[in-house]
Amino acid sequence: MLFKLCSRILPLLPPATSHQLMISNLDWMTTMGWHKDCCHMPQEDPTVVMGIRFPNAVGLAAGMDVNADCVSAFGALGFGHIEVGPVCPTAQGIRTANDCVRIKPRQALVDATPSSSCGVEQTLRNLRSADCFHLRGGILGINIEKNSVTAVENCVNDYLFTFKQTYAKADYFCINLTSTEARTTHLLHSEAILTGLLSALRDERSRLISEHDQPYKPIAVKISPDLSDDQLLRLADTVLSLNMDGIVGTSASNDCSVIEGLSNDAGLLSGRPLSERTTHCVARLTEHLGSQLPVIASGGVMTPNDVVEKLQAGASLVQLYSGLVYQGPSLVAECVEAAAGWRREHAQI
Ligand SMILES: Cc1cc2nc3c(=O)[nH]c(=O)nc-3n(C[C@H](O)[C@H](O)[C@H](O)COP(=O)(O)O)c2cc1C
């Protein structure tokens, strides 16, 4: 009852306030079992992607559990994987009430600020919150980013630092090639920077495996929905040639002008308006890559039908963000069940 009430009240508060309230209370509420009023744990629907067994095809996208405060609590809502972060080397940014805006009639979110992070050290402490989730087979992704004070040209050390520090904790990594800070696909401005970064991560992974006996951890690259088809496919080839393991398509969009009254640079746009573009990107990528690299769909997954649409376009997994904000926690099990139904029908299991 109380959980249901909270799900009704939170959307009435400013997004950053409701986000903070949710993150501060989700853990104890799920420990008390109050979430069971409005959502249930879906049956497992295992799938192997990037060499990892995911308990189901639906995950939580980056930017929600930024500091890994309540991984197991989100897991209790039914997610098969949770991507925490962005994790930056040192703490930066504090969210305020006006940072993110809901455009309710369009089921959209516009985020206008650079990423916040409590830094690697604190995130590692918080990651104890993932133990219970891990124990029941949940998959932990770590989304890493540079600090906003670090120039793009010098970003490699920031990424490497976080990568090394968190390597033992992650099941997979995600590198977001779009930036809330510059509101631009900054790493793509220079193919040399992108290649330098991804090959440094690949080489560091080899070193951790050979010198420190660490297991192989897949690295996925998250791309912008604002790329032209040519740019998209060129980027896919680069990612493949650098031994990356997957593509997350897509992040939020720089193009807010699709919302009446918003200028292009109002922030980064997420939610329903992204859905068509994301499906297009997933379809182009999977056509182009075949079975060489899996694609994880993120962007505009607001209903179980959207999940089916992304799987039909070729996605191996899907992630939720705005859908959870607008539809509430019951969406998670509904999406897992829609994915399981679709996969059964298409004999992928
Ligand atoms: C407030 C906010 C912050 C976000 N921060 C990040 C981030 O730091 N790193 C990242 O890879 N994606 C970030 N995202 C993008 C989401 O992970 C997701 O890819 C995007 O919102 C599209 O999915 P949706 O339409 O389901 O919301 C953020 C999204 C929002 C709304």
The ligand as a Gaussian input file, in Angstrom:
#p B3LYP/6-31G(d) Opt

LIG

0 1
 C       18.730000      12.013000     -15.890000
 C       19.444000      11.070000     -16.813000
 C       20.804000      10.838000     -16.636000
 C       21.479000       9.940000     -17.478000
 N       22.807000       9.725000     -17.293000
 C       23.462000       8.827000     -18.097000
 C       24.845000       8.611000     -17.947000
 O       25.491000       9.269000     -17.135000
 N       25.456000       7.672000     -18.732000
 C       24.766000       6.987000     -19.682000
 O       25.360000       6.139000     -20.364000
 N       23.458000       7.208000     -19.885000
 C       22.800000       8.117000     -19.115000
 N       21.471000       8.364000     -19.323000
 C       20.809000       7.736000     -20.488000
 C       19.986000       6.515000     -20.106000
 O       20.808000       5.481000     -19.619000
 C       19.225000       5.985000     -21.340000
 O       20.152000       5.490000     -22.282000
 C       18.404000       7.070000     -22.003000
 O       17.678000       7.763000     -21.008000
 C       17.429000       6.515000     -23.021000
 O       16.555000       5.595000     -22.430000
 P       15.020000       5.944000     -22.044000
 O       14.417000       6.582000     -23.243000
 O       14.437000       4.628000     -21.657000
 O       15.092000       6.895000     -20.894000
 C       20.775000       9.263000     -18.512000
 C       19.403000       9.513000     -18.693000
 C       18.745000      10.402000     -17.864000
 C       17.274000      10.682000     -18.102000

